[in-house]
């Protein structure tokens, strides 16, 4: 079995005296899409903060490609190939699409190469290249955030609420791209409140509730009863 790209071992995390995560375990393999599911307040975004180095766990280990990265800064983890697309997309709304892509050239790639790969993957962005990013639709902004992330050659993407505020048709299109990205060898951990939108492309699923893992396994085997128990507290 190959070494996981991302592994969280018995993670506990707190805000002040309030513990939010209570011994969470999670593994993401190479080229694998793992869905992190659960209702609001389950601890999903906190887990993403721990995995990305924004929040240091109070206990447990964060492993990147088999190496202990517990306590590493967000910058260090980014240099190791971990890229986060936060809730709210994380683009520069006052810059054009092309200027947003220009900001990704710090990774060492030429703008022409970034544009070529971006417009091949997202033809709609080619039509909007001179448009201010903040004036585009939510789906187009999410496409741009994915394109900027991919320009850094990540080994794993952390996606926080990819579908937030988007129409179902656009969400389906975005998740098709997530599946294509994983097929190219990039691992993906995606936080999603609406389970059915992601289970169709995920390999594995982890259901989180009250800061604990309630269920995990193959996405195709996560049943309605499990989701109802986690989301409705039944």
Order of alpha helices (4+ residues) and beta strands (2+ residues): beta-beta-beta-alpha-beta-beta-alpha-beta-alpha-alpha-alpha-alpha-beta-alpha-beta-alpha-beta-beta-alpha
